Amino acid sequence: MKRMMMAILIVVAMPLVGTACGFGEQTPDGYENASVAHAHEHWQQGKSAKIPFMLLDVRTLEEYAAGHVAGAKLIPVQVLAEHLNEVPKDKQVYVYCHSGTRSARAAKLLAAHGFKNIENIEGGIVAWKEAGYPVEK
C-alpha cells in the first residue's frame, strides 16, 4: 500500500514541480505554456544580458495603451497572420494577451507556421499584474 501511494504522489507531483519551476508545458499544438514567473525571469535576464527573446502582445491597441509589459511588441491576434515576418524565428517568443486565451490562439498560429520557440504566458497581463510585475503605459 505504501509503495502504491508513493507512486501516485510522484505522478501527481511531477507536473506541479515543472510548472512551479517555470518549465513550460508542451501542448499538442507545438508551443509551450509558461508561468508568468518564468516569463518575468527571462524578461529580467533579457533586459540586462541581452538574451535574444521577444515579448509579443496580441491584444488590441486600446488594451496595449492601457498598460503593457515594457519592450513588448504589439501585433493584435486578429492581424498576426499578415505580420508573421515581424516575429523572429531565431528568438524565444513569449506571447501574452489579457488572460491567455488569445495568446494561446496566437501561439498555435505561430507554431503552425514553423516557429519553434513559442511560449504562451499563462494568465496573460492579468497574472503579470497580480504577481506585482511592472507595466507601462
Stockholm file with secondary structure:
# STOCKHOLM 1.0

chainA/1-137         MKRMMMAILIVVAMPLVGTACGFGEQTPDGYENASVAHAHEHWQQGKSAKIPFMLLDVRTLEEYAAGHVAGAKLIPVQVLAEHLNEVPKDKQVYVYCHSGTRSARAAKLLAAHGFKNIENIEGGIVAWKEAGYPVEK
#=GR chainA/1-137 SS CHHHHHHHHHHHHHHHHHHHTTCCEECTTSCEEECHHHHHHHHHHHHHHCCCEEEEECSCHHHHHHCBCTTCEECCGGGGGGGGGGSCSSSEEEEECSSSHHHHHHHHHHHHTTCCSEEEETTHHHHHHHTTCCCBC
#=GC SS_cons         CHHHHHHHHHHHHHHHHHHHTTCCEECTTSCEEECHHHHHHHHHHHHHHCCCEEEEECSCHHHHHHCBCTTCEECCGGGGGGGGGGSCSSSEEEEECSSSHHHHHHHHHHHHTTCCSEEEETTHHHHHHHTTCCCBC
//
